[in-house]
């Protein structure tokens, strides 16, 4: 478990996002990204737990000239950890995954997650062929992550050990936008349509 503040870490990464395509996992990463910088090129996943990395992979393959950044939590990624194997095989240079690891299931009451019980997501990523996988335990380690996501020399994974925190009210995506609306808005912005 870390001492890094989740919202501050996400804000630092978003500060240098340029024209990146952002995919969020459900829960607090989705809420933080939406509240910090809601924009049409953010793809918010509100109900498909475990799918953020897979959606990011598909988008990276479909848009090879655009940097794609997935911002998700440890429990959400662990729900479909096999996605890392496919990413390791495909090796999309434009894909980065930022994992906010609080070592718990924050949305369902704070039960210890896999990483809280010793699972190392960065080691799994490396075993899947993603050589550039790091764990960040201190604020100073956040320096360079945003620039790294723009480098397009991935795939890249940064597991940021954050301190646990309570949900900050109604999730950003809940009740505000349907999945269909998110998809349509994102698609229009991506294709440059009005």
Order of alpha helices (4+ residues) and beta strands (2+ residues): alpha-beta-alpha-beta-alpha-beta-alpha-alpha-beta-beta-beta-alpha-beta-alpha-beta-alpha
